[in-house]
């Protein structure tokens, strides 16, 4: 199997369930409060490790209780945390997550140490990137660090995956160094500047990004499935039907699963089908890393995607 390095965030997720999302100025009574290790980078690394991927993590936590818990959680799942540094005088990242009865979520992130991951840190970890085959990044660390990571990775001829969340407009110097982009519809709209009202708009938005250098895209469409697009073709993949409980880490599990399949040198059909199963399983449990399935769960999954 090829080696994967994830460059990204580690957060402690503070999760509370509510019947309905509060409106501005409204207080609602929640239930079922939990502390769950999360952060898009760490979620994807754990997703990969639980699917038997060989994964390194580059990131930062604070020298606090949450930081220790986050590192221990990654170690438990056999993610290599040698390149996750503990930063003094700043808190670890925290995400406050509200989940309603329809399994929709609302998230506020306080980045903390994640925003201390700088270009120098990437240079200090360059050896592990050199030893890797695939480099995966998201957008919960500074944009300059994302840009630099992708630039360095492409110079080293690595296959790069960008999960563009949380969505922001990105410069062409970032886009041109992305091999595989894994946005949802909202993220695709923000990245491309093209309003998406119908299926054809998705293709137009994808083409606009490919014209800037992206080689291929997998656009995740929730319960509708996923759309794969490259310069020669596009293909729709149906989602597996499950009873969703919490969608918090669905996108992270999907991207992680795609990376592992590609590391196993599977073709894109198998990679997306595998990732669709992983994503479906992840929404049947609450929390971020607590919801991520193991390879055995995926092998035994008997989902329907008619």
C-alpha positions as CSV (number, residue, x, y, z in Angstrom):
1,X,0.0,0.0,0.0
2,X,1.1,3.6,-0.7
3,X,1.7,5.9,2.2
4,X,-0.6,8.9,3.0
5,X,0.2,12.1,4.8
6,X,-2.6,14.3,6.1
7,X,-1.8,17.9,6.8
8,X,-4.6,19.5,8.8
9,X,-6.6,20.3,11.9
10,X,-7.1,18.5,15.2
11,X,-10.1,19.7,17.3
12,X,-12.0,18.6,20.3
13,X,-15.6,18.5,19.3
14,X,-18.1,19.6,22.0
15,X,-21.4,18.1,20.8
16,X,-24.9,18.7,22.0
17,X,-28.2,17.4,20.7
18,X,-31.2,19.6,20.2
19,X,-34.7,19.2,18.9
20,X,-34.6,22.3,16.7
21,X,-31.7,24.6,15.9
22,X,-31.8,27.9,18.0
23,X,-32.7,31.1,16.2
24,X,-30.7,34.3,16.8
25,X,-31.2,35.3,20.4
26,X,-33.0,32.1,21.4
27,X,-31.9,29.7,24.1
28,X,-32.9,26.0,23.7
29,X,-32.4,23.1,26.1
30,X,-30.1,20.5,24.7
31,X,-29.2,17.0,25.8
32,X,-26.6,14.2,25.4
33,X,-23.5,16.4,25.7
34,X,-20.2,14.7,24.6
35,X,-16.6,15.5,24.0
36,X,-15.5,13.7,20.8
37,X,-12.0,14.0,19.1
38,X,-12.4,15.7,15.7
39,X,-11.0,18.2,13.3
40,X,-11.2,17.6,9.6
41,X,-7.5,16.6,9.3
42,X,-7.6,14.2,12.2
43,X,-11.0,12.8,11.2
44,X,-9.6,12.0,7.7
45,X,-6.4,10.5,9.2
46,X,-8.4,8.3,11.6
47,X,-10.8,7.3,8.8
48,X,-7.8,6.2,6.7
49,X,-6.2,4.3,9.6
50,X,-9.4,2.4,10.5
51,X,-9.5,1.3,6.8
52,X,-6.0,-0.1,7.2
53,X,-4.3,2.9,5.5
54,X,-0.7,3.8,6.4
55,X,-1.1,7.4,7.6
56,X,1.1,10.2,9.0
57,X,-0.5,13.3,10.5
58,X,1.1,16.8,10.4
59,X,-0.6,19.4,12.6
60,X,-0.6,21.2,16.0
61,X,-2.3,21.0,19.3
62,X,-2.0,23.1,22.5
63,X,-0.2,21.9,25.6
64,X,-3.5,21.3,27.4
65,X,-5.9,18.4,28.3
66,X,-7.7,18.5,24.9
67,X,-4.3,18.3,23.1
68,X,-3.3,15.2,25.0
69,X,-6.6,13.5,24.4
70,X,-6.4,14.3,20.7
71,X,-2.9,12.8,20.4
72,X,-3.9,9.7,22.4
73,X,-6.9,9.2,20.2
74,X,-4.8,9.2,17.0
75,X,-2.2,6.9,18.6
76,X,-5.0,4.5,19.5
77,X,-6.0,4.3,15.8
78,X,-2.3,3.8,14.8
79,X,-2.0,7.2,13.1
80,X,1.7,8.3,13.2
81,X,1.7,11.5,15.3
82,X,5.4,12.1,15.3
83,X,4.8,15.2,13.2
84,X,2.0,16.7,15.4
85,X,3.6,19.4,17.5
86,X,2.4,20.7,20.9
87,X,2.3,24.5,20.9
88,X,2.8,26.6,24.1
89,X,0.5,29.4,25.3
90,X,-2.4,28.6,23.0
91,X,-5.4,26.3,23.3
92,X,-6.0,23.2,21.2
93,X,-8.7,23.7,18.5
94,X,-12.3,23.3,19.6
95,X,-15.5,22.8,17.6
96,X,-18.9,23.5,19.1
97,X,-21.4,21.3,17.3
98,X,-25.2,21.3,17.6
99,X,-27.1,18.3,16.1
100,X,-30.9,18.5,15.5
101,X,-33.5,15.7,15.3
102,X,-33.1,15.5,11.5
103,X,-29.3,14.7,11.9
104,X,-28.3,18.1,10.5
105,X,-25.5,20.0,12.3
106,X,-24.3,23.5,12.9
107,X,-20.6,24.0,13.8
108,X,-18.5,26.8,15.2
109,X,-14.8,26.3,15.2
110,X,-12.2,28.0,17.4
111,X,-9.0,27.0,15.6
112,X,-6.5,27.6,18.4
113,X,-3.2,25.8,17.7
114,X,-4.4,24.8,14.2
115,X,-3.7,28.3,13.0
116,X,-0.1,28.1,14.3
117,X,0.7,25.5,11.6
118,X,3.0,27.6,9.3
119,X,5.2,27.1,6.3
120,X,8.2,26.5,8.4
121,X,6.4,23.6,10.0
122,X,5.9,22.0,6.6
123,X,9.6,22.4,5.8
124,X,10.4,20.7,9.1
125,X,8.2,17.8,8.1
126,X,9.3,17.6,4.5
127,X,11.0,14.2,5.0
128,X,7.7,12.5,5.7
129,X,6.1,14.2,2.7
130,X,9.0,12.9,0.6
131,X,8.3,9.4,1.9
132,X,4.6,9.6,1.1
133,X,2.7,9.0,-2.1
134,X,-0.5,10.9,-1.4
135,X,-0.9,14.2,0.5
136,X,-4.3,15.2,1.8
137,X,-5.2,18.7,3.0
138,X,-8.3,20.6,4.1
139,X,-9.0,24.3,5.0
140,X,-9.0,24.3,8.8
141,X,-5.3,25.5,8.9
142,X,-4.0,28.8,7.5
143,X,-4.6,29.2,3.7
144,X,-0.9,30.1,3.2
145,X,0.0,26.7,4.8
146,X,-2.4,24.9,2.5
147,X,-0.9,26.7,-0.6
148,X,2.7,25.9,0.5
149,X,1.9,22.3,1.3
150,X,0.3,21.7,-2.1
151,X,3.1,23.5,-3.9
152,X,5.8,21.5,-2.1
153,X,4.0,18.2,-2.6
154,X,3.6,18.7,-6.4
155,X,7.3,19.7,-6.7
156,X,8.0,16.3,-5.1
157,X,5.6,14.6,-7.6
158,X,3.0,13.6,-4.9
159,X,-0.6,13.0,-5.7
160,X,-2.6,15.7,-3.9
161,X,-6.1,15.7,-2.6
162,X,-7.9,18.8,-1.3
163,X,-11.1,18.6,0.6
164,X,-12.1,22.3,0.4
165,X,-13.9,22.6,3.8
166,X,-14.8,24.9,5.4
167,X,-15.4,26.5,2.0
168,X,-13.6,29.8,1.1
169,X,-12.6,31.3,-2.3
170,X,-9.2,30.0,-3.2
171,X,-6.5,31.5,-5.4
172,X,-5.4,29.9,-8.7
173,X,-2.0,29.1,-7.1
174,X,-3.7,26.6,-4.8
175,X,-6.2,25.2,-7.4
176,X,-3.4,24.4,-9.9
177,X,-1.6,22.1,-7.5
178,X,-4.7,19.9,-6.7
179,X,-5.0,16.5,-8.4
180,X,-8.3,15.5,-6.8
181,X,-10.8,17.9,-5.3
182,X,-13.6,16.6,-3.1
183,X,-16.2,19.4,-2.6
184,X,-19.9,19.2,-1.8
185,X,-22.3,21.4,-3.8
186,X,-21.9,24.5,-1.6
187,X,-18.1,24.3,-1.6
188,X,-18.0,23.8,-5.4
189,X,-20.2,26.9,-5.8
190,X,-17.9,29.0,-3.6
191,X,-14.7,27.8,-5.2
192,X,-15.9,28.2,-8.8
193,X,-18.1,31.4,-8.4
194,X,-20.8,29.6,-10.4
195,X,-24.3,29.5,-8.8
196,X,-25.5,25.9,-8.8
197,X,-29.2,25.5,-9.5
198,X,-29.2,22.4,-11.7
199,X,-27.0,19.4,-12.6
200,X,-25.5,21.2,-15.6
201,X,-24.2,24.0,-13.3
202,X,-22.2,21.4,-11.4
203,X,-20.4,20.4,-14.6
204,X,-19.8,24.0,-15.6
205,X,-18.4,24.7,-12.1
206,X,-16.1,21.6,-12.3
207,X,-14.9,22.6,-15.7
208,X,-14.0,26.1,-14.5
209,X,-11.8,24.6,-11.8
210,X,-10.3,22.0,-14.2
211,X,-9.4,24.9,-16.5
212,X,-7.3,26.2,-13.5
213,X,-5.4,23.0,-13.1
214,X,-7.5,20.5,-11.1
215,X,-7.2,17.1,-12.6
216,X,-10.4,15.5,-11.3
217,X,-13.3,16.1,-8.9
218,X,-15.6,14.0,-6.8
219,X,-18.6,16.2,-5.9
220,X,-20.5,14.8,-2.9
221,X,-24.2,15.3,-3.1
222,X,-25.5,13.9,0.2
223,X,-28.3,11.4,-0.2
224,X,-28.2,11.8,-4.0
225,X,-24.7,10.2,-4.1
226,X,-21.5,11.5,-5.7
227,X,-20.5,12.8,-9.2
228,X,-17.1,12.1,-10.6
229,X,-15.7,14.5,-13.2
230,X,-12.5,14.6,-15.2
231,X,-11.6,16.2,-18.6
232,X,-12.9,13.2,-20.5
233,X,-16.1,12.1,-18.6
234,X,-18.5,12.4,-15.8
235,X,-20.3,9.6,-13.9
236,X,-22.9,9.6,-11.2
237,X,-22.7,7.2,-8.2
238,X,-25.8,6.5,-6.1
239,X,-25.6,6.8,-2.3
240,X,-26.3,3.9,0.0
241,X,-29.6,4.2,1.9
242,X,-29.3,4.3,5.7
243,X,-31.0,5.9,8.7
244,X,-28.9,9.0,9.3
245,X,-28.3,10.0,12.9
246,X,-25.5,12.6,12.6
247,X,-23.7,13.8,9.4
248,X,-20.8,15.5,11.3
249,X,-17.9,13.5,9.7
250,X,-19.5,12.2,6.5
251,X,-17.4,14.2,4.2
252,X,-14.2,13.4,6.1
253,X,-14.9,9.7,6.0
254,X,-15.6,9.8,2.3
255,X,-12.4,11.7,1.5
256,X,-10.4,9.4,3.8
257,X,-11.9,6.3,2.1
258,X,-11.1,7.6,-1.4
259,X,-7.5,8.2,-0.4
260,X,-7.1,4.7,1.0
261,X,-8.6,3.1,-2.1
262,X,-6.2,5.1,-4.3
263,X,-3.3,4.1,-2.0
264,X,-4.4,0.5,-2.7
265,X,-4.3,1.3,-6.4
266,X,-8.0,0.7,-6.9
267,X,-9.7,2.3,-9.9
268,X,-12.1,5.3,-9.4
269,X,-15.2,3.1,-9.6
270,X,-14.1,1.0,-6.7
271,X,-12.8,4.0,-4.8
272,X,-16.0,5.9,-4.9
273,X,-18.2,2.8,-4.2
274,X,-16.0,2.0,-1.2
275,X,-16.1,5.7,0.0
276,X,-19.9,5.7,-0.4
277,X,-20.2,2.7,1.9
278,X,-17.9,4.4,4.4
279,X,-19.8,7.6,4.3
280,X,-23.1,5.8,4.7
281,X,-21.9,4.0,7.8
282,X,-20.5,7.1,9.3
283,X,-23.8,8.9,9.5
284,X,-25.5,6.0,11.4
285,X,-23.5,6.9,14.5
286,X,-23.0,10.2,16.5
287,X,-19.9,12.2,16.6
288,X,-16.8,12.7,14.4
289,X,-14.1,10.1,15.0
290,X,-16.5,8.0,17.1
291,X,-18.7,7.5,14.0
292,X,-15.9,6.4,11.6
293,X,-16.2,2.7,10.6
294,X,-13.5,0.1,10.6
295,X,-12.6,-1.9,7.5
296,X,-14.5,-5.0,8.8
297,X,-17.6,-2.8,9.1
298,X,-17.4,-1.8,5.5
299,X,-16.7,-5.4,4.3
300,X,-19.8,-6.6,6.1
301,X,-22.0,-3.6,5.0
302,X,-25.1,-4.8,3.0
303,X,-26.4,-1.4,2.0
304,X,-28.7,-0.7,-0.9
305,X,-28.1,2.0,-3.5
306,X,-30.9,1.5,-6.0
